[in-house]
Amino acid sequence: MKEFFAMGGYAFYVWTSYGLALVVLTINLLAPIRQRRRLLTDIARRMRRARRER
């Protein structure tokens, strides 16, 4: 098991690349969710404002 985690002396590079890939994938999952939520909030705000102006 120790050999597996050491990755033949390249553990730092291998685990860093795994970590970076995980960060990028997480951002790719969460960014559209945040953007959609922000867009829906903005649309609701504009609709409320348009109703008040009538």
Beta strands, then each sheet from edge to edge (+ up, - down):
end
